């Protein structure tokens, strides 16, 4: 099946499913990989290295892989079971060899972090929750940790450059390339980086302002990447994160990605600089909104101008997908220069 038709099919399936929020959804992650696949045609060494590691799996196909891992159960069996929520983009990995890779990866990355998340540590590698008051990504701030997305991307890069997998991550080279493809996409979803922290009355607070606010951040004021910011639409409760995940297949400019400026400075610092850039985009994603008093674990939101917000969101989504594809290609060429 043509990759573009596959993306449209995936989008249609996901639109009908009550899927939990995952950055960009499979369509966006496939678009990021597709852009990088195209750009690597001009870089034969990097393209050959990708092929040597992934075999017949393209970067477009690899993009959604890290969310397919959510269909692997926990201990003791760590068994993969097809899911209608994630199933469409995951079919390519359901043969014996690639299914075994998913199960083994989850087993190795289940309990190797402090979070002990219900879905395993590997689910914590995908995001940050940096307060909008911060001007840049800085390790040690609220919403960062040693297994956050910045550290996970840098670990994948280290493995692809020939080094061991840095703790707490446990990546093979194949894991590393598939995670890198996915996580570079995640890093460009604004609500996977920047977060608004709210008190019980829906007023913004700064979680880094005091020890007391830092203590409250995780359990009381964190809005969970927008998952806890909700509104009613046609009888359904919507959340802001899911709105940002939905992207249109094929609405992206390869020409823009091809001309996108190269990241400067040492490779080790690229990921943090990209996180800072996305934090700026998150301020826009969380502006033009009003927040009401907390109810349960959610805050109701209102739009100052819904039509304008949706238009700005679509434009930002396109820009961020194009950036992510360009930067994924850039980092692969930096690892394997011509």
C-alpha positions in Angstrom: 0.0 0.0 0.0 1.3 3.5 -0.8 2.6 5.2 2.4 0.3 8.2 1.9 -2.8 6.0 1.6 -1.6 4.1 4.7 -1.4 7.4 6.6 -4.9 8.4 5.6 -6.2 4.9 6.7 -4.4 5.2 10.0 -5.9 8.7 10.6 -9.4 7.4 9.9 -9.0 4.5 12.2 -7.7 6.7 15.0 -10.4 9.3 14.5 -13.0 6.6 15.3 -11.2 5.2 18.4 -11.2 6.5 21.9 -7.4 6.6 22.0 -5.3 7.8 24.8 -3.2 10.8 24.0 0.1 10.0 22.3 2.1 12.8 20.7 1.1 13.5 17.1 -0.6 10.1 16.8 0.8 7.6 14.3 0.1 9.9 11.3 2.3 12.7 12.6 5.1 10.2 13.6 5.0 8.6 10.2 5.1 12.1 8.6 8.3 12.9 10.6 9.9 9.7 9.4 8.7 10.2 5.8 10.4 13.6 5.7 13.6 12.2 7.1 13.5 9.3 4.6 13.3 11.8 1.7 16.0 14.0 3.0 18.4 11.1 3.5 18.3 10.4 -0.2 20.9 13.1 -0.4 23.1 11.5 2.2 24.0 7.9 1.1 26.1 7.0 4.1 23.4 7.8 6.7 20.8 6.2 4.5 22.8 3.0 4.2 23.4 2.9 8.0 19.6 3.3 8.6 18.9 0.5 6.2 21.6 -1.7 7.8 20.0 -1.3 11.2 16.3 -1.4 10.2 16.3 -3.6 7.2 13.2 -3.1 5.1 11.5 -0.9 7.8 11.5 2.7 6.7 11.8 5.7 9.1 8.1 6.5 8.2 7.1 3.0 9.4 9.4 3.2 12.4 7.9 6.5 13.6 4.9 5.0 15.5 6.9 2.1 16.9 7.4 3.4 20.5 3.7 3.8 20.9 3.1 0.2 19.7 5.1 -0.8 22.8 2.1 0.2 24.9 0.4 -3.0 23.7 3.0 -5.1 25.5 1.8 -6.2 28.9 3.7 -6.0 32.1 5.3 -8.7 34.3 5.6 -11.5 34.4 4.8 -12.3 30.7 5.6 -9.1 28.9 3.4 -10.4 26.0 2.4 -8.2 23.1 -1.4 -8.3 22.2 -2.8 -6.6 19.1 -4.7 -3.5 20.1 -7.4 -1.7 18.0 -6.2 1.6 19.5 -2.6 1.2 18.3 -3.1 -1.6 15.8 -3.1 -0.1 12.4 0.5 1.3 12.4 1.8 -1.6 14.5 0.9 -4.4 12.1 4.3 -4.1 10.4 5.9 -5.2 13.8 3.7 -8.1 14.6 5.7 -10.8 12.9 7.7 -13.2 15.3 11.0 -11.4 15.1 9.8 -7.8 15.5 7.2 -8.7 18.1 9.9 -10.4 20.1 11.9 -7.2 19.9 9.0 -5.2 21.3 8.5 -7.6 24.2 12.2 -7.7 25.0 12.5 -3.9 24.9 9.7 -3.5 27.3 11.0 -6.2 29.6 14.4 -4.4 29.8 12.9 -0.9 30.2 10.0 -1.7 32.6 11.4 -1.0 36.1 14.7 0.8 35.5 13.5 4.3 36.7 12.3 6.0 39.8 8.8 6.6 38.5 7.6 2.9 38.5 4.9 4.1 36.2 1.9 1.7 35.7 2.8 1.3 32.0 6.5 0.7 32.7 9.4 3.1 32.7 9.6 3.1 28.9 6.3 5.2 28.8 8.1 8.0 30.7 10.8 8.5 28.1 8.4 10.5 25.8 8.0 13.9 27.4 8.9 16.8 29.7 6.6 19.0 31.8 8.6 22.2 31.9 6.7 25.2 33.4 5.9 27.9 31.0 7.7 30.4 33.3 11.0 28.9 32.4 13.0 30.5 29.5 14.8 27.3 28.5 15.1 23.6 29.2 17.4 23.1 32.2 18.0 19.8 33.8 16.9 19.6 37.4 13.8 21.8 37.0 10.3 20.6 37.8 9.1 18.4 34.9 12.6 17.1 34.1 14.4 13.9 35.3 17.1 11.5 34.3 14.8 9.5 32.1 13.0 12.3 30.4 12.8 12.8 26.6 16.0 14.9 26.4 18.0 12.2 28.2 16.3 9.4 26.2 17.2 11.0 22.8 20.8 11.6 23.9 21.0 8.0 25.1 19.8 6.8 21.6 22.3 9.1 19.9 25.1 7.7 22.1 24.2 4.1 21.2 24.1 4.9 17.5 27.5 6.5 17.7 28.8 3.2 19.0 28.8 3.6 22.7 27.0 1.6 25.5 23.5 2.5 26.4 23.6 5.1 29.2 21.7 4.3 32.4 18.9 4.1 33.1 18.1 3.3 29.4 18.6 -0.2 27.9 18.8 0.3 24.1 20.1 -2.0 21.4 21.1 -0.2 18.2 17.8 -1.1 16.6 15.9 0.1 19.7 17.9 3.3 19.6 17.2 4.2 16.0 13.5 3.4 16.4 13.3 5.4 19.6 15.2 8.3 18.1 12.8 8.4 15.2 9.8 8.5 17.5 11.2 10.8 20.2 12.4 13.5 17.9 8.8 13.7 16.8 7.6 13.8 20.4 10.0 16.5 21.3 8.4 18.8 18.7 4.8 18.4 20.1 4.5 21.5 22.2 2.5 19.8 25.0 5.2 17.1 25.3 7.6 19.8 26.5 5.8 22.9 28.1 3.2 22.7 30.8 1.0 25.1 32.7 0.6 24.4 36.4 -2.7 25.4 38.0 -4.0 25.7 41.5 -7.5 24.5 42.6 -9.1 27.8 41.3 -7.4 27.4 37.8 -4.8 30.1 38.5 -1.3 29.6 37.1 1.4 28.8 39.6 5.2 28.5 39.3 6.2 25.0 40.5 9.9 26.1 40.7 9.1 29.1 42.9 9.4 27.3 46.3 9.9 23.9 47.9 6.2 23.9 48.7 5.1 24.5 45.1 7.7 21.9 43.9 6.2 19.4 46.3 2.6 20.2 45.0 3.6 20.0 41.4 3.4 16.3 40.6 0.2 15.5 42.5 -1.8 18.8 42.6 -0.9 21.4 40.0 0.5 19.4 37.0 -1.9 19.4 34.1 -0.3 16.3 32.5 0.7 17.7 29.1 -2.8 19.2 28.6 -4.5 15.8 29.2 -6.2 17.3 32.3 -7.4 20.5 30.5 -10.8 19.6 29.1 -14.0 21.0 27.5 -17.3 19.5 26.2 -17.9 19.4 22.5 -21.0 17.8 21.0 -21.5 15.7 24.1 -17.9 14.4 24.3 -15.3 15.5 26.8 -12.2 16.6 24.8 -8.7 17.3 26.2 -6.2 19.7 24.9 -3.4 17.2 24.4 -5.5 15.1 22.1 -6.4 18.1 20.0 -2.7 18.8 19.5 -2.1 15.1 18.5 -4.4 15.2 15.5 -2.6 16.1 12.3 -3.5 16.0 8.6 -1.7 13.5 6.4 0.4 14.9 3.6 0.0 18.6 4.5 3.7 19.2 5.0 6.4 20.9 2.9 9.4 18.8 2.0 10.9 22.0 0.5 10.7 23.8 3.8 12.2 20.8 5.6 15.0 20.6 3.0 15.9 24.3 3.6 15.5 24.3 7.4 18.7 25.7 9.0 21.1 23.2 10.5 21.4 23.0 14.2 24.7 24.5 15.4 27.1 23.6 18.2 28.1 20.2 19.6 25.7 17.3 18.9 25.5 16.7 22.6 23.6 20.0 23.1 21.2 19.7 20.2 18.4 18.0 22.1 18.3 20.6 24.9 18.2 23.4 22.3 15.3 21.8 20.5 13.5 21.4 23.8 13.9 25.1 24.5 12.6 25.9 21.0 9.5 23.7 21.6 9.0 25.3 25.0 8.5 28.6 23.1 5.9 27.0 20.9 4.1 25.6 24.1 3.5 29.2 25.3 1.5 29.8 22.1 -0.3 26.5 22.5 -1.4 27.4 26.0 -2.3 31.1 25.3 -5.8 32.2 24.4 -7.3 29.8 27.0 -9.1 30.3 30.2 -9.1 27.8 33.1 -11.8 27.1 35.6 -11.8 25.6 39.1 -10.4 22.1 39.3 -13.0 19.3 39.4 -11.6 15.9 40.3 -8.3 15.8 38.5 -9.3 18.0 35.6 -9.6 21.7 34.9 -12.3 23.0 32.4 -10.9 25.3 29.8 -12.5 28.0 27.5 -11.2 29.5 24.3 -11.0 33.3 23.9 -11.4 32.8 20.1 -11.8 29.2 19.1 -11.6 29.6 15.3 -8.3 31.6 15.6 -6.9 29.1 18.1 -7.6 26.2 15.8 -6.1 28.0 12.8 -2.9 28.8 14.8 -2.7 25.3 16.1 -2.9 23.8 12.6 -0.1 26.1 11.5 2.1 25.3 14.4 1.5 21.6 14.0 2.7 21.8 10.4 5.7 23.8 11.3 6.7 21.4 14.1 6.3 18.3 12.0 8.5 19.8 9.3 11.1 20.8 11.9 11.1 17.4 13.4 11.6 15.6 10.1 14.4 18.0 9.2 16.1 17.6 12.5 15.8 13.9 12.5 17.6 13.8 9.2 20.2 16.3 10.5 21.0 14.2 13.6 21.4 11.0 11.5 23.8 12.8 9.1 25.7 14.1 12.1 26.0 10.5 13.5 27.0 9.2 10.0 28.4 12.1 8.0 29.0 11.7 4.3 
